[in-house]
Amino acid sequence: MKPAAFDYHAPRTLQEALSLLHEHQDEAKVLAGGQSLVPAMNFRLARPAVLVDIAQVPGLDRIEVDDPDSAMIGARVRHLDLEHNSIGGPLGLLLARTGRWVGHYPIRVRGTFGGSLAHADPAAEWCALACALDAEIHCRNTNGSRVVGAREFFEQMAFTTCLEPDEMLVGARLPRLGDSWRVGMAEFARRWGDFAIVLAVVAVECDGDSITGARVALGGVAGGPVRATNAEAALSGRAATAETVAAAAAVAAEEVDPTGDIHGSADYRRDLVRTMVTRALDQALA
């Protein structure tokens, strides 16, 4: 199929792009990599009257490590750029481990970090990572800017965020994590590159053989990314052992309430949560 008719704009400045969004409101959609929006338009699941292509807007394709404690990821940074990032440390490693799971290679070449966050697919890897790390989502409109925490940004309805019609996501700030943090990511899909049925992103802070802090986020089990806070509590203050990992994975499986679909029943997804959390924690603590 072909998309419904639309007006196309290619602004050269951020202010011009924001002005177009302000003018057209709900009728406009931002086009970045187009790996989610364009297929939806082709199937006429999305019918924007106006496309605002931000490919030529400067400054949105940068990874800025301008702070010893955090990194700013621009909205137009490609998946492949994050897979092969040079940030270093636990954050750089987690971005690399997560990036390789995002779609197929052609999608990673063109798809964007900000586009993934704004699209808010319940099975999206970057949404789960942002939730796990309590990312700060930076949004702009013609009146100014605001910063929203990841858990407030993603609403628990598929493909829904707190972005206003005239707002654009311009980037996200992620904590770099200290050397005491260990990170891991695991995902199950029918085929490599397909949408995840269940995925887990974890970060654990260790002091010797003890876990002093933990972050566990899941994708594919609800309308948006979910923090497994009970599993985090089951890890914190415990020894970094196989028994602790198994117990936390079991808690994570119990605290989610997935629905069944053509890819698997609710019980099947719970079993996958247990397995993916185990694998991600084993990777982190190896």
DANORGI-V821125 format. One line per field, one symbol per residue. psi: psi as a letter, one per 40 degrees, with the letter a starting at -180 (. if undefined). Layout:
psi: ???
This chain:
psi: iiiiiihhhgieiddddddddddebeeiihhcdeedddddddefdhgidhhhhedehieefihhgeheeiihhidehidddddfifdiaddddddddddeehaiddddddiidddddddfhdehddddddddefihhhiiaeeaiihhiddddhifhhfhiehideihheihhiheiieeiiiihiihidiheiihdiihhihhhigbeiheiihhiiieeaeaihhgdddddedheiigidddddddddddddeigiiiaeeiiddddddddddddddddddde.
